[in-house]
Amino acid sequence: MSETEIGDYIGNSVASCLPLVVAVVGALITVAVRKPTSPGGRLEIWIRWWFGAGMTLLALQVAVYEILLPHQFAAALGYEYSQSEIEEAAANVGWAILGIGAIWLDQRARWLVMIAYGAFLYIDLINHLVNFAQGDAAVGNVGGTWIYDALFPVVGLLLLWAAQRAGRRRSSEALAD
């Protein structure tokens, strides 16, 4: 493998994971600045950053890449360009809108968005793994793509679960008073 190929793999992995890094750094800074006193307040900040940056940024990144450079995007995944690039770009614009919207949604709606996006990502991950098993080691088919597709929904669901538990504890404590 040449230095250029290694650089391409590293670049793709960084680009795929950058929205996760932005979400984590943004949440850490916001928690440090706002200093919320309750676990629920801290979790709300993390959830908003996870959806707002983690989900929205990657979806927009992929949509823009597919619209502006569809042939290069297809090649990075190891296949020929087809009209499905435009359809996938449209789907990613929809995911970006839902990611932004989830900042203001209630918890039940956030669960629905995360489960739906998680299903989308896990189907995508399975497709990448199958392609890899069939010999497709294209730069866009491995590395950071796998990390994002596997990690994002799990962390998102854990954040939502923790927020739900924190809300129940608050309700229980209020009833006990």
Secondary structure, DSSP 8 states (H G I E B T S, - for coil): --HHHHHHHHHHHHHHHHHHHHHHHHHHHHHHHH--SSHHHHHHHHHHHIIIIIIHHHHHHHHHHHHHSHHHHHHHHTS---THHHHHHHHHHHHHHHHHHTTTS-HHHHHHHHHHHHHHHHHHHHHHHHHHHTT---GGGSTHHHHHHHHHHHHHHHHHHHHHHHHHHHHHHHHH-
